[in-house]
Amino acid sequence: MGIREDIKTVFKKDPAARSTLEVICCYPGLHAVWVHRASHWMWNKHFYFLARLLSHISRMLTGIEIHPGAKLGRRVFIDHGSGVVIGETAEVGDDVLIYMGVVLGGTALEKVKRHPTIENDVVIGSGASVLGPITVGRGAKIGAGSVVIRPVPPGATVVGVPAKIAEPQPSVSAGQLDHDKLPDPVLTVMSQMLDRLSRLEEQFKEHEELISGHGKTPQSIEIRKEDQIYSQLKEVIDPEVGIDIVEMGFVKEINVRGTSVDVNLVLTTNLCPMADYLKDQVRRKVLSVGGIEKVSVNILDEPWSWDRLKKQVVH
């Protein structure tokens, strides 16, 4: 656990590091780890007061509180570090990356193992809290702001409060945490529920028509195809806001050419996590209109504005 190894770790995990002198002088996370090694040695030799005093001084200088009883592995890197708290019975493995504001806290008042065990190659995002004597498996990732209260399987990605498994398998970008690409498990479940509800509604309508035996009425045939499509699209709900896509202004235009329909959507961003879900729902709803055989759903590269929501859509 040499100083050279720690410095190499900083260069490997922080692209902002420019020189060895800068790393030695300007990285409080590195200073906290070095001081902890000395205080941990004192703690193991039963110099409890001196160990706590040294860790307290380190906290004042670095803003990072590591109890001298905690066990840290090799190449542990605390990036920025302000507000990090690591409890007495916490165990941190090798090559762990910890961002600012992380808490490895306890959930018991008894003098037992009450802090988490972090295995090798784990990444813990900013502001995350890992609470209790749980184990975070090797290579797992914890999203920023998450509160982890249950064990995390090796290689999994967890996000949310309380944290839920978003990706059960290791991602391609192992060893780093892409905060902007973390999936939302709650949103995924909601979209699946809405999808299931939509399918059940379609089955119910088919069953109702079968029982009535009437089928299409002359009045419904006279209704313009565009109006029928708009009416169907009002049943497509955006899970993120709970409003249908017509009222939200996502539907820019609908072009009907015989049995083919082109639906152009304008979303908040082309990288909208619900893009595939919305396209699938739109395609299904349009195909439910009589006489439509082919549907093309396009997402236009145009900015969406909340002003669209204020406009009354009349069809």
N, C-alpha and C positions, 0 to 999 in steps of 0.2 A: 504493500500500500504506500508506495513512494510518492514524493512530491512531483516527480517528473510524470508519472502515470496520471496523476490528477490534472496536471497542466495539459497533457495530450487529450484528456477527456473533454476539457473545456473547448479546445480547438475543434474537436470532432462534433460536439453537440451545440455549439453556439457560433454561427457564422459571423457574429459581430466582433469576435475576438481577433485582434490584429497583431499583437506582439506578446512575447512571454512576459515582459515587464508589466504590460497592461493587465494581463491575467493575474499575476502575482499581487499587484497593488489594488486592483479595482474590481475584484469579484468577491462580494461578501459571502456568497454561497460557498465558495472555496475556503474562505477564512473560517466559516462556521464549522465546516467538516474537519479542518485541521485542528481547531481548538477542541472539538468534540473528542478527537482521538486521545488528546491529553487528559481531558476530564473523564473519559470512559476508563482510561488506565487507572486513574486515581480511584474511581468508583469500584473497580474490581479489586483494588488493594485496600478497600474499606476506609479510604479517606473521603467519607461522604460529604463533609462540610466543604472541604477544599474543592471537590469535584463540582458541587452545586454552585459555589462561588465563582469558579472559572466559567461555568456555563452561563451564569447570570451576567458576567462581564461580557461574554461573547454576544449575548442577546442584546445588550445595550449598544454594542459596536456594530452589529450586523443586522439587527432586527429579526434574527432567526433564533428560535428557541428549540434546542435539542437537549432533552434530558440526558444527563451523563449515563443513565442506565440503559438507554436505547442502543441497539446494535446496528451499525451501518456496515454494509459490504464495501467492496472495492469499486472504484470509478463511479461512485454516487455523485451526481451533479445537481445542485440546487440553483436553478436559473433565476436571476434577480433576487428571489428569496424573501423579500419583505413579507412578514406575517406568517411564515412557515412555523408550524408547531409539531414536534415529534415527541410523543409521550414516552414514559419510562420503560414500558415493556414492549415497545414497538421494535420490530425487526425488519430491516431493509436489506434486500439482496444486492447483488452486483449489477452494475450498469443501469441503475434506476435513474430516471430523469424526473425531477420534481420542479414544478413551476411555482410562482409566488402564491401566497395565501393558502397553501395546502395544510390541512390539519390531519394528522394521524392520531386520533383521540381515543379515549377510553369511555366505557359505558358502565363501569362498576366502581363501587367505593371500597371493595375488598382488595387486599394486597395479593392479587392473583394476576395471571396473564389477562390483561384487559385492553390491550392495544393491538392493532392489526399487524399481520405479517405480510410484507411485500416481497414477492419472489423476484428473481432476476429479470432484467430487461423490461420492467414495467414503466409506463409513462403516465404521470398524474398531472392533469391539466390545472390551470390557474383556479384557485378558490375552491377546489374539490375537498370534501371531507370524507375520510375513511374512518368509520367508528366501530369500536368493539374488537374482540379477539377473532377476527375473521381473516381469511387468507385471500390475497389477490394473486392469482396464478401467473406463472411465467409468461412474459410477453403481452400481458393484458394492457388495455388503455382505458383511462378514466377521463371522461370529458370534463371540460371546465365547468365549475359550479355544481357538479354532481355531489350527491350525498350517498355514499355507499354504506349499507348496513347489512349486506348479505355477501357471502363468499362469491368471488368472481372466477370463473373458469379460466384456465390458461388460454391466452390468445384472444380472449373476448374483448369487445369494446362496450363499455357501459356509459349511459348518459341519463340525466334527469334527477328528479327529487321525488321519491327515493330512486336511486339509480336502477335502470333496467338494461338488460342485454340488448344492444342494438345490432351488433354483428357478432355471431357466435364463433367465427373463424378469424384467424389473423388476416389483416389486410395486406395489400401489396406494399404499402409504405410502412413496413415494420420498423420500429425504432423511433418513429416520430408521430406526432399527434396533429392531424389536419383538422383544426378546430372548425374550419368553414365547410367541411365535408361530412360532419358527423350526422348520421341518420337520426330521425325522430321516431322512436318506437311507438309513442302514443298516437302520432299522426298516421303511422302505418296501420295500426289497429283500427282507428276511426275510418280510414279509407276502405279497409276490408269490410267493416260493418255496413258502411253506406253502399258498397258494391253488392253485398249480400241483400240488403234491403231493396235495392233497385231491382235485383233479379226476382225477388219474391213478389214485388209489385207487378212486374210484367207477367209472372205466372198467374197472379190473382186476376188480372185483367183478362187474360186468355180464358181462364176458367169461367169468369163472369159472362163473357161473350158466348162461350159454349153453352152455358145454362140458358141464357136468354134466347139464343137461337136467332137473333135478329141480324147480327153482323153490322155492316156499315149502313147508315141511313143516308137518304139522299142529301140531307142537309150537311152531313159531315163530309160527303164527297165534294160538295161545292166549296168547302173551305180551302183556301189557297194552301199549297204545300208549304210555303214559307211560314205561314201562321201555325200550321200543325207542328212544324219543326221547332219553332220558337216555344210553343207550348210544352213540347217534350223536353226541351233544354232547360226549362225552368225547374225541372225535377232534378237537375244535376247540381249538387251542393258542393261548394268548396269547403273541405273539412277544416281548413285553417281559420275560417271566419264564420262559417255556418250560414252563408248567404248563397243563393243560386247564382250561377255564372251569368245569367242574363241581367239580373239586377246589378251585379258587380260590374257589368260593362265589359266582360271578357269576350263576348261574341261581337265581333266587328261587322261581319257580313256573312250572308248565306246565299250561295249561288246554286239554283236548281236547274239542271239540264236533263230533261227527260227522267230517266231512272237513276241519274248520278247527281250527287250533292257535294259541293265544296263548302266546308265550314272554316272560316278564318277566325282564329282566336288571338287576343292580345293579353298576355299574362304579365304579372309584375316583373318577371325576368325570364329569359330563355332557360335559365337553370332552375326554374321553379321545381321543388321536389315533388309536386303533385301533377306535373305536366303529363306524364304517361297515364296516370289514373284518370285525369280529366279527359284526355283524348279517347281513352277506351270507353268512358261513360258517354261521351258525346256520340261516338260512333254507334254504340248500342242503341241509344235513344233515337237517333235519326233513322236507323234501320227498322225500328218498330213502326215507323210511319208507312202506311200502305203505298205500294208502288215504287219504293226506293230499294235499289239493289246494290249500289256502290256508294261508299262514303269516303271522302278524303278530308282529314282534319289537319289544318296547317296552323302553326304558331308563327305569327308575323314578328319580325324583328323591329318592333315599335315600342316606345315607352308607354307604360300604362299609368294613368293618373287617377287619383281618388275622385277627381271631378266627374269621372264616368259614373261613379256610384250615385252622385247627386241627380243625375239626369233621369227623368221618368221615361222608361222604355214602353212604348205603346205598339202592340202588334195585334 
